[in-house]
Amino acid sequence: MIRFKLAEQIEKKQFQESRRITVQEVAEATGVNRMTLSKILNHKGYSTGTDILDRLCIYFGCRVEELVEHVPD
C-alpha cells in the first residue's frame, strides 16, 4: 500500500514558516481540490495521480519520496 506523508509535510512547512498552514491554503496554492487533499490525509489506501503528486512536491519543495512511501500490506 502507498502511504501519503502529507500531514508530515504540512507540519514541516508550518515549523519552517512559523505559522499555521491549512488544507484550504494548500488547495489554493496547488490547484488541488480541497476534498482530494482531505482524502489523501484521511483515507487509508487512497489513490491519486502523478500530476497531483507533482503539484504537492512543488509546493512543499520536496522529492516524491518525502511525500509517499510504500508500506507492505
Protein Blocks (a to p, Z undefined) as FASTA:
>chain_A
ZZdfklmmmmmmmmmnopacdfklmmmmnopafklmmmmmmmghiacdfklmmmmmmmno
pafklmgccddZZ
